[in-house]
Structure formats: structure tokens, C-alpha cells
Amino acid sequence: MPGSPARGALLGLFYCLGLGVPFLLVAIGFGWASVAVGFLRRHIRAINIAGGVMLILIGVLMVSGIWTIWIYQLQALIGGVTLPI
């Protein structure tokens, strides 16, 4: 089924579900979501610092060339995987 219209439609369906289902779950569990958002608001400074550190780390890895090596190793590791759909 590789490259067929049916596969494209199936992948499109799963893509749409992947985008829509999280929003539906948040709407259903609004009380829980507000608690989770409250947690994020209380810890926003630490989240921002952690994100900034990760961006700097990835930037250093990219400049040094290590990031490219890791990506090639990852591609070699998962390159032969055949997806079920």
C-alpha cells in the first residue's frame, strides 16, 4: 500500500486525530487542565530557563558538528524500520 491514495487518506486521518484529540481531552477534563496550567504558571521561570539551556546546548552541539553525527547515527538505527501504516 505504499504511495497509494488509501494510505494518504489514512495518514491524513491519523494526522487530524493527532491534532484534534488533545484539544478534546482538554475540553473534557477542563478542571484537571486548569490545575495543570496552574502548575505551569507557578513554575514558568524554571521552564523558561530549562528551555533556554536546551536551546543553547543544541546550538553548541550543532556548531561543533556533534549534532549531525548523532542525527546520522539515529538515522542508521531507525532507517530500516517499516511503519505499520
Buried (B, 14 or more C-beta within 10 A) or exposed (E): EEEEEEEEEEEEEEEEEEEEEEEEEBEEEEEEEEEEEEEEEEEEEEEEEEEEEEEEEEEEBEEEEEBEEEEEEEEEEEEEEEEEE
